[in-house]
Amino acid sequence: MITMGVELELHAKRPILDWGRSRTTLIHGSYEHGDALTDVLVGMDGDDQSNIGRVDPYGDTLFNEQQAEAALREVPGLLQQCSDQSQTAAVLDLMGLLQSCSQTPGSYLWFVGD
C-alpha cells in the first residue's frame, strides 16, 4: 500500500535538503505523478543496480547532471514496466526532468520521497 508519492524537483544547484530553504534554487517541480512514480520504483527488481534503481521512494535522492544523463538511458526499460497510463505519464514526466537536468550545467534533480 502506497500512501505518499515521490515528487520531483529540478534545482539550479545542489539544493539544501530542507523543504522551506530549497525554494531559492528551484527551477521546476513535478508533484502530480508521485503515487504512480512510486509504484513504478517500488516494482523494480530489488537487486537493480541502475541509476534509477538507486532512487529511494521513501527517502530523498539527488542526481547531478551526469547521473541524470546516465539515467535517461534506463527510461525505455522503465516504460516497459509500466502497467497503466498513470505510470507511463509519471515515467515520461521523469524523462523530461532527467533531460532538463542533463542539459543544465550544475543542476540537480531531487527525488523527494516520503
C-alpha positions, -999 to +999 in steps of 0.1 A: +000+000+000+014+033-011+004+064+009+028+091-003+044+096-037+078+107-050+079+143-060+105+156-084+123+189-083+148+203-107+172+227-090+198+252-105+224+240-080+226+215-052+196+221-030+196+223+007+176+193+016+151+213+036+117+219+020+115+256+030+151+266+024+154+249-010+129+272-028+157+296-039+173+271-063+141+255-076+137+256-114+107+233-118+087+209-097+066+179-106+040+170-080+011+154-099+025+119-106+040+110-072+020+079-064+023+064-099+061+070-099+064+054-065+045+024-078+070+020-107+100+025-084+088+000-058+080-025-086+117-025-098+139-055-091+154-051-056+188-061-070+187-035-097+220-015-097+209+010-123+208+047-115+170+048-113+171+016-092+191+035-066+162+060-060+147+056-026+110+061-029+107+066+008+137+090+013+155+117-007+178+110-036+197+136-057+210+132-092+236+156-107+236+163-144+259+133-152+237+109-132+206+123-149+222+117-183+230+081-174+195+075-160+180+087-193+193+055-210+173+035-185+139+051-193+129+028-221+132-002-198+113+016-171+085+024-196+082-013-204+075-020-167+045+005-166+012-012-160-011+017-168-014+052-183-007+069-150+026+051-146+035+058-182+027+095-176+049+095-145+079+080-163+075+104-192+075+133-168+106+118-151+122+116-185+116+152-193+131+163-160+161+140-165+167+156-199+164+191-184+188+182-157+213+166-180+213+197-202+216+223-173+252+226-160+254+225-122+218+213-118+203+186-096+172+165-098+158+159-063+136+129-058+116+139-027+103+106-012+081+100+018 
